[in-house]
Amino acid sequence: MLFNFHKNHKEFLITIFVLYALLAILIAVVPAIQVEQANGSLPQDDGMTAQERRGLALYIANGCAACHTQQVRNIEMDKMWGSRPSIPADYYYSKERMNVWQQSPSLLGSERTGPDLTNVGKRLPAAAWQYSHLFNPRSVVPQSIMPAFPWLFEVKAHVDSSKAVIVNIPEEYKNTHDIKGTVVATQKAQDLVAYLLSLKQEKIPTPDDFLPDPKSYGNKGKTTSVGSTASSGGAEGGSELPDGKALYQANCAVCHQTSGEGVPGAFPSLKGSDIVNDDDASLHIKIVLEGYDARSQYSVMPPFKGRLSDKEITAIINYERTSWGNDGATITVDDVAQSRE
């Protein structure tokens, strides 16, 4: 018999350990690496400062995620917490390792014993309120059940107001709890508040937000004569189509980027895309016309059928299918017209 677990306990324990290690790698390690490699930040997200990252470590160490979520779901009741559903790119900077031995745990949370904090930096942007709330939540919200964090503060008899961060506590509260002196925020309290105020849900960019009106690139039936297949979108008819590259820059590049590589976790890459390189362009055309909703993986793409003409959509699609090394078959205006119908 190859294995005799009944009599050889050492062999049994070694087998169990090997199986456990393999399961841990497959269930925990490999998915974590895949998530880390498959996600990027939103273009306007500047990342976290050193102080905000220290605050994140304090947020984790004090168990804040046990009662507060940081996830806005695509349901009506969650609209009060953010302007849109959360996407993987929202968590790009918070997933970096805390140190060599510690990986930052998930901040999504599973309970809303306290309110969701996804957009708390915009909902409650006053640092003074945040300090008072941390020192003792009942000082500003009498009905709060959140525990106080007095160890993040000091009570001093004499304070240099030019150097210290003074926490404003209502006199009635100070008298009731016999607080003698001035409450001052420690560096840890300042770091934690800096992190809380950094929690602001970034708006998903659209062409209307950042780029010129696409009418300047040939809307309303106007066309732009170009000499090369690439700039005209590589479509049949060549110069009869508007400038596909310019239209892409005006309508698509803000999300999918000029390089066509998109932003991992936010906007899919068009470079090397199976949809873009498929000889059957029907799905590609449908997505551009009607938009695409893949909230579980990416942000929502708006429809362009009411924004762009058939010629403009043809030019954009052909530009995408012939750029960045893509080799998808080009389409005609009739293909778009039939799909629109």
N, C-alpha and C positions, 0 to 999 in steps of 0.2 A: 504494500500500500504506500502510495506516495506521501500522504500525510496521515499521521496517527495522533489526532488531537486529544484523544481520550487518555493516552499515556504520556505524550510528550507535551508538557505544558509550555515549555520554552518555544517550541515550534508554533503552538497555538497563539501565544502572545505576540510573536514576531509577525505572524500572518495578520492578526488584528491590527497591529500598528501600521503595517504596509497598506492595508485596505483603508484605514482611517486617513493616512497621509494622501493617498490617491484621491479619495473623496474630497478632502479639504482643498486640494489643488484644483480639482474639477469644479467644485461648487463655489469656492470662495476666491481663490487666487486668480484663476484664468478669467472669470467674469470681471473682476476688479481691474485687471490689466486692460481688458477689452474696452471697458467703460472709460478708463483714463485716456486711452489712445483714440477713442471714437468721438470725443467731445472737445469743443473749443469754446471760446468766450464770444459774446456779442461784440460787434465792431466798436461800439461806443463805450464798452466796459473797460475802464482803466486799471482794473485789478484792485487789490487790497494794499493799504499802507502797512508799514511795520506795526503801528499802533493798533490798527484794526485787526491784524492777525493775532496780536497778543490778546485783544478782546475776544476773538473767536475762541482761543484756547480757554479763556475764563468762562465763556458761555458754555463750553463743553464740560469743563471741570465742575461747574456748579449745577449741572444737570438741568439746564434750562430747556433742553430738547425733550425732556420727559413730559412737560406740560404745554409747550408751545410748538406748533408746526411751522414749517416754512414751505408750504406747498399750496398753490391755488389750483383747485380742480375745475374742470369744465362743467360746473353746475351753477345754477342760479344763486344758491346760498353763499357761494364763495366769491361773488363779485365784489363784496365789501372789502375783501382782503387785497385785491390787486386789479389791475386794468385788463389782465389777460390770464389764461391758464399758464402755469409754469412749464418750462421746457428744460431739457438737460443742460443747455448752455448757461442757465441761471446759476448753476452750482459749480461752474468750472473752477473758480478760484478757491472755493471753500473745500475742495476735495484734495488739495495738496497735503502732503504728509506733515504732521505736527513736528516730528523729529525722525531720527533713524529708526526708532523702535515703534513709533505710534502712527497709525494711519488715521486721518481725520474721520470720525464716524459720520454716519448719515445725519444730516440736519433736517430731513424731511419731517420727522416726527410722526407720531401716530395718534396723539391726543390733542384736543383743544380745550384742556382744562382752563388754559389762558388763551387769549386771542392769537391768531396767526400773526407772525412777525415778518412775513415776506416784504411788506411795503411800509414797515413801521417808521422808517426814516423819513417818509413823506407824510404819513398820517400824524405822527407826533414828532415833529422836527425840533422841538425845544429841548436843548440839553438840560436846562434847569429842571424841567418836569421829569426827565429820565432819572436824574440824580435823586430827586425827592422820592420817586417811585421805588428806586432800588433800596434807598435807606430804610423806608418802610412804606409799602404800598398804601396802607390805610391813611397815611398823611395826605394823600391826594385823591384816593378812591376808597372811601369808607367801607364799601361792601366787598372789597377785594379779598380773595382767599390766598393770594400769592404770599409765600414766606418772605420775610425781610432779610436783607443782606447787610447787617450792620458792620460786619468785619471788613467790608470794603471802604469804611469811613472812619474818621477819627473825630472825637469831640475835644476841642481845645479851648482853653480859657482866653488865650491871646493869639490872634491870627493876623498875619500880614496879608491884607486883602489884595495886594499887588502880585503876590506869588501863589497864593492858595486859591483853590476852587471851592468857594463857599456854597453850601447847600442850603437853600431857603426852606426852612421848616416852619409851618404855621405856629404862632405863639401858643395857641390853645393846645396844639398837639405836644409842644415842648413842655408846657406846664403839666399836662396830664401824665406824661411819661418821665417827668422829672429830669429833663435833659439840661444840664448845666454847662453852658458854653456855646461855642459855635461848631456846627457840623461841617467838616471839611472832607472833600473827596480825596481818597488816596490815588496813587497812580493806577492801581488796578481798576478802581471805579471809573477813572477817566478812559482807560483802555476799553472797558466793557461798553461804556456809553458810546464811544467812537465807533465800535463795531455795530451797535444797535442802530445808530444814525446812518450807517453805511448801507443798511438793508433797504434798498430802493429798487423796485422792479423796473428794469430798463424797458423802454418801449421798443417793440419790434419795428425796425426801420422800414419805410416804404419809399418808392420813388418820389412821391409827393413831398416827403419830408426833406429830402436832401438834394434832389437833382432838378434841373430845369424842366419846364413844361415840355412834354414830348411833342407838342404841336410844332415846336421849333425844328423837329426832325422829320417833318413830312406828313403830319396828320391832315385830315380833311381832304384826302385825295391828292395832296401835293407829293411829288417825288423828288428824289435827289439823285442825279446822275453820277455814277461812279464807274471807274474803269476796271476794277478788279473783282473777281468772283468772291473773294473773301469779304470785302467791304460791302458788296451788294447782297451778301448772304448766300452766295453760291447758288442762287435759284435760277430756274429757267426764265428767260426773259432778261437776265442780267441787269442792265441799267434801267429797266422799266420798274424795278423795285426800289423802295427807299433804302437808305444806308442801314443795313442790318447791324453793323457794329455800333453805330451811333444810337440806334434804337435800343440795343441791348444795354449800352451804358446808361441810357436815360431811364430804363424801366426795370432792368434785371440785376445790374452789377452791384447795386447797393446791398443786395442779399447774397447773390451767388458769386460776387466779387469779379473784378476785372479778369482775374486768372481763370474763372470758371470753377474754382475749387470749393466755393461756398465756405461755410463755417461749420465745422463738425458739431453736431448736437443742436444746431439752430437752422442752417440752410444747407440742403443737400448739394453735393458736388455735381456739376454738369460734365466735368472732365472725366472721360472714361465711363460715363453713366450707361447702363444697359439700355435704358429708355431712349436716350439721345442717340445711341449707336445702332439701335434696332432698325433694320430696313423697313419694317412696318412702322410708320410714323404716326399712326392713328392715336396712340396713347399720348405721345408727346404733344400733338396738336390739342387733344382734349384737355390736358392739364393746363396748357397756356390759355386756352379759351375759358375754361370753367373753374380754374384754380384747383387747389389740392389741400386736403385736410388730413394731416398726419401728426396730430398733437402728441401722440405717444412717443414720437421720435423727433419731429421737427415742428417748427412754427407753421401757421396756416398761410398758404400762398393765395393771394387774391385773384379773382378771375380778370382776364383782360379783354373779354369779348365785347364789353361795353366801352372800352377805353381805346382800343386800337382797331384799325381796319384790317381786312383780310390781307392786303398787300404788306402791311407793317408786321403782322404776325408771321407771315411767310418769310419775310426778310430776317426776323429775329430767329426763328426756328432754324433756318438754313445757316445762319451765322453760327449758332450753337452746334449744329451737326457737322460743321466743317472746320471748327476751331479747336485749339488746345490738343491736337492730335486725334480728335474724333473723326470717324469716317462713316457716319450715318448717311443714308441716301437722302438727297435733298427733295423738297416738295414743291408743289405749284400752288398758285392762288386758288385754283379750283379745289384742291385738297382741303384747304382751310374752309372754303365756302361750303363744301359738302358737309364737313364736320360741324360747322356752325348751324346748319339746317337741322 
